Amino acid sequence: MHGISLPALVAATRVTIAAVIAASVIAPAQAADEASDFPAKPIRIVVPYAAGGSVDLLARALGERVGAKLGQPVVVESRPGAGSNIGAAFVAKAPADGYTLLLGTSAALAVNVSLYKNLSYSPLKDFRPVMLATRLPSLVVVNASSPVKSMKELTPYLSSQGAQASYASAGNGTPAHLGGELYKKLANLPRLVHVPYKGGAPALADLLGNQTTMMIAIAPEALPMVKDGKLRALAVTTSQRLAQFPDLPTVAESGVPNYELVAWYGLVAPAGTPLPIVAKLNTAFNEALEDPKVRARLTDMGFDLVGGPPSVLENQMRSEAAKWAKVIKDSQIEMD
């Protein structure tokens, strides 16, 4: 019987083991080298909503500081549409090199996977978390010319208007949409019509034009118009009153028990992005959040800044996906 000799087999085994050991040493070294050279060109943050909204404002504020730290420009690119799916899918298919990031809301990162039947990406499989940037409250707002003066007046008013009453949102699956559906369910307003837009800015513009009746708007987007007297804030969507809005009641204390809505924004990279590059991005964006000027600017706009390691965002994505999957199922919401 002919076969490989024992000495030859031992020698081959040694070569194989040596190759495996070498690969295990070289791969991390190569990844570390990639991170040391990163970034070598501009970084792009994709915002899946129209320019001028809260996600866009946050991306620009952070991007400016991160660009200064890393020595390369950070470009903000708006890719709105399909409830943020267009921008999210674009980033999911982008090269996993750290140069294309998504600043997504709960819609892209947790909700749409239950909302859309044929979603072209999986939040947990196709993205690598970088940082949970912020949580932020929403405000229930109406046009300043509306006859509704308080949150307690809103529900009976909407009920009296029937199908003529509508609420605007920044798009399907956004906090404004889910918050509207939750309010619709808890307040027993089955005829309240949802009007989706491609971002918070155009939704608020039509509310200012009296094209819709109300909106549950992200605080940073609505606050300037409230301060200018163009919109009237009726309530906050958090479970407790907020220090920055002490006179505004919660929705829950205004006749809609158990209502709570807190939006959040997270920064992700395509799956497969080298971990050393993710770590470098995480450090840079955390430092941007801690910058006194950036922090003061964003806090004044209504953002509750979070930060932390990538695991904080991953846990947020998992828990929120489970929470809103139930709301979507119970409300029988489904998009094509």
C-alpha positions in Angstrom: 0.0 0.0 0.0 1.4 3.3 -1.1 0.8 6.5 1.0 2.4 9.4 2.6 5.2 8.6 5.0 4.9 9.5 8.7 7.8 12.0 8.6 6.2 13.7 5.6 2.8 13.8 7.3 4.4 15.3 10.4 6.2 17.9 8.3 3.0 18.8 6.4 1.1 19.1 9.7 3.8 21.5 11.1 3.6 23.6 7.9 -0.2 23.8 8.2 -0.1 24.7 11.9 2.5 27.3 11.2 0.4 28.8 8.4 -2.7 29.0 10.7 -0.6 30.6 13.5 0.9 33.1 11.0 -2.6 34.0 9.6 -3.9 34.5 13.1 -1.1 36.9 13.8 -1.1 38.7 10.4 -4.9 39.3 10.2 -5.1 41.4 13.3 -1.9 43.2 12.4 -3.4 44.0 8.9 -6.6 45.3 10.6 -4.6 47.4 12.9 -2.7 48.8 10.0 -6.0 49.7 8.3 -7.1 51.6 11.3 -3.8 53.4 11.7 -4.1 54.7 8.1 -7.8 55.5 8.5 -9.2 57.8 7.3 -7.3 58.4 4.1 -10.2 60.2 2.3 -13.5 61.9 3.2 -16.0 60.0 5.3 -19.7 60.1 4.2 -22.6 60.1 6.6 -25.8 59.1 4.8 -29.0 60.6 6.3 -32.1 58.8 5.1 -34.3 61.8 5.3 -34.7 65.2 3.7 -32.1 67.9 4.5 -33.0 70.3 7.3 -34.5 67.7 9.7 -33.2 66.7 13.1 -31.1 63.8 11.7 -29.5 66.1 9.2 -28.8 68.7 11.9 -27.2 66.1 14.2 -25.1 64.6 11.4 -23.7 68.0 10.5 -22.9 69.0 14.1 -21.1 65.8 14.8 -19.5 65.5 11.4 -17.8 68.9 11.6 -16.1 68.0 14.9 -15.2 64.4 13.8 -13.7 65.8 10.6 -11.5 68.2 12.5 -10.3 65.4 14.8 -9.6 62.8 12.1 -8.1 65.2 9.6 -10.6 64.4 6.8 -13.8 66.1 5.8 -17.1 64.4 6.9 -19.7 64.9 4.2 -23.4 64.6 5.0 -25.5 63.1 2.1 -29.3 63.0 2.1 -30.9 59.9 0.6 -34.6 60.2 1.6 -37.5 58.0 0.7 -39.4 54.8 1.5 -39.5 55.4 5.2 -35.7 55.7 5.3 -35.2 52.3 3.5 -33.5 53.9 0.5 -30.7 55.4 2.5 -30.4 52.4 4.8 -30.2 49.9 1.9 -27.6 52.1 0.2 -25.3 51.9 3.2 -25.9 48.2 3.8 -24.5 47.5 0.3 -21.6 50.0 0.6 -18.0 48.8 0.9 -17.3 47.8 4.5 -14.3 50.2 4.9 -15.6 52.8 7.3 -16.0 55.5 4.7 -19.8 55.2 4.4 -21.9 55.4 7.6 -25.6 55.7 8.3 -27.1 57.9 10.9 -30.4 56.2 11.3 -33.4 56.4 13.6 -35.4 53.6 15.1 -37.1 53.3 11.8 -34.2 52.0 9.8 -32.4 50.3 12.7 -35.3 48.5 14.5 -38.8 49.2 13.2 -38.9 48.7 9.4 -37.9 45.0 9.7 -41.4 44.4 11.1 -43.2 47.1 9.1 -42.1 46.1 5.6 -42.8 42.7 4.0 -39.9 42.9 1.5 -37.2 44.8 3.3 -33.9 44.6 1.3 -31.7 44.6 4.3 -31.5 43.3 7.9 -30.5 45.8 10.6 -28.7 43.3 12.8 -27.1 41.3 10.0 -26.2 44.1 7.5 -24.9 46.8 9.9 -22.2 47.0 12.5 -23.1 49.4 15.3 -20.8 52.3 15.9 -22.5 54.5 18.5 -25.9 55.4 20.0 -25.8 59.1 19.5 -28.9 60.4 21.1 -32.4 59.9 22.6 -34.9 62.6 22.3 -38.4 63.5 23.2 -41.2 64.4 20.8 -43.7 67.2 21.1 -47.4 67.0 20.2 -47.9 70.1 18.1 -50.6 71.9 16.2 -50.7 75.0 14.1 -50.8 78.1 16.2 -54.1 79.0 14.6 -55.7 75.7 15.7 -58.7 76.0 18.0 -57.1 73.3 20.2 -55.3 74.9 23.2 -54.3 71.8 25.2 -53.6 68.1 24.9 -56.9 67.4 26.8 -58.8 69.2 24.1 -57.0 67.5 21.2 -58.6 64.0 21.4 -62.3 65.1 21.5 -61.5 67.6 18.7 -60.0 65.0 16.5 -62.9 62.7 17.2 -65.3 65.4 16.1 -63.4 65.9 12.8 -63.6 62.2 11.8 -61.7 61.4 8.6 -61.0 65.1 8.1 -58.4 65.0 10.9 -54.9 63.9 10.0 -51.5 63.7 11.5 -48.2 64.2 9.7 -45.1 62.1 10.0 -41.5 62.2 8.7 -42.2 58.9 6.9 -43.5 55.4 7.4 -41.9 53.7 10.4 -40.5 56.9 11.9 -41.1 57.8 15.5 -43.8 60.3 14.4 -45.6 57.5 12.5 -45.5 54.9 15.3 -46.2 57.6 17.9 -49.2 58.6 15.9 -50.5 55.1 15.6 -50.0 54.5 19.3 -51.9 57.6 20.1 -54.6 56.7 17.6 -55.0 53.3 19.3 -54.9 54.4 22.9 -57.2 57.4 22.3 -59.6 55.4 20.2 -59.4 57.5 17.1 -59.8 54.9 14.3 -60.5 57.5 11.6 -57.4 59.6 12.2 -55.5 59.7 8.9 -51.8 59.3 8.6 -50.0 61.5 6.0 -46.3 60.5 5.6 -43.6 62.8 4.2 -39.9 62.3 3.2 -38.6 63.9 6.4 -39.6 66.1 9.3 -39.0 69.4 7.6 -41.6 68.9 4.8 -44.0 67.4 7.3 -43.8 70.5 9.5 -44.0 72.8 6.5 -47.4 71.3 5.6 -48.6 71.6 9.2 -47.7 75.2 9.1 -49.7 75.5 5.9 -52.7 73.8 7.7 -52.6 70.8 5.3 -52.6 68.5 8.3 -54.1 68.7 11.8 -51.3 67.7 14.1 -47.9 66.1 14.4 -45.9 64.2 17.0 -42.6 65.9 16.1 -39.1 65.4 17.2 -38.3 68.2 19.7 -35.3 69.7 17.8 -37.4 70.0 14.6 -40.5 71.5 16.3 -38.9 73.8 18.9 -37.8 76.7 16.6 -41.3 77.0 15.2 -42.8 76.8 18.7 -40.5 79.5 19.9 -41.4 81.6 16.9 -45.1 81.3 17.7 -45.9 79.4 14.5 -46.8 76.1 16.2 -48.4 75.3 19.6 -46.9 72.6 21.7 -49.5 70.6 23.6 -47.6 67.9 25.4 -44.3 65.9 25.6 -44.3 62.2 24.7 -42.0 61.0 27.6 -43.4 59.3 30.7 -42.5 62.3 32.9 -42.4 66.0 32.3 -39.0 67.4 31.1 -36.9 70.0 32.8 -36.6 71.9 29.6 -40.4 72.0 29.1 -41.7 72.1 32.8 -45.0 73.6 31.8 -45.8 71.0 29.2 -47.8 68.0 30.5 -47.1 64.5 29.3 -49.6 62.8 26.9 -50.2 60.2 29.5 -51.3 62.7 32.1 -53.6 64.4 29.6 -56.1 61.6 29.1 -54.1 59.0 27.3 -52.7 56.6 29.9 -49.6 54.5 29.2 -48.5 56.6 26.3 -44.8 57.0 25.9 -42.5 57.6 22.9 -38.8 58.3 22.9 -36.9 58.6 19.6 -33.3 57.7 19.2 -30.6 58.0 16.5 -27.7 55.6 16.0 -24.6 55.5 13.8 -23.8 52.3 12.0 -21.4 51.0 9.4 -21.8 48.2 6.9 -21.4 44.7 8.3 -17.8 43.5 8.0 -16.3 46.9 8.7 -13.0 46.1 10.5 -13.4 46.4 14.3 -10.3 48.6 14.7 -11.9 51.1 12.3 -15.2 50.9 14.1 -13.4 51.5 17.4 -11.6 54.5 15.9 -14.9 55.9 14.7 -16.6 55.2 18.0 -13.9 57.2 19.8 -14.1 60.1 17.5 -17.8 60.4 17.6 -17.9 60.0 21.4 -15.3 62.8 21.7 -17.5 65.0 19.4 -20.5 64.4 21.8 -18.3 65.5 24.7 -17.1 68.7 23.0 -18.5 71.6 25.1 -19.6 73.6 22.0 -21.2 70.7 20.3 -22.9 69.5 23.5 -24.3 72.9 24.3 -25.6 73.4 20.7 -27.3 70.0 20.6 -28.7 70.1 24.1 -30.2 73.5 23.4 -31.9 72.0 20.4 -33.5 69.3 22.5 -31.2 66.4 22.1 -30.5 64.0 25.0 -26.9 62.9 24.2 -25.9 59.3 24.9 -22.7 57.9 23.4 -20.8 54.9 24.8 -19.5 51.7 23.2 -21.1 50.0 20.1 -22.8 47.5 22.4 -25.1 50.2 23.8 -26.5 50.7 20.3 -26.7 47.0 19.6 -28.8 46.5 22.7 -31.0 49.4 21.8 -31.6 48.0 18.3 -32.6 44.5 19.7 -34.9 45.8 22.5 -36.6 48.4 20.3 -37.2 45.9 17.5 -39.0 43.6 19.9 -41.1 46.4 21.4 -42.3 47.9 18.1 -42.8 44.5 16.5 -45.7 44.0 19.0 -47.1 47.5 18.4 -47.0 47.0 14.6 -48.7 43.6 14.9 -51.4 44.8 17.3 -52.1 47.9 15.1 -52.0 45.7 11.9 -49.7 48.1 10.2 -48.0 46.8 7.1 -46.2 48.4 4.2 -45.3 46.9 0.8 
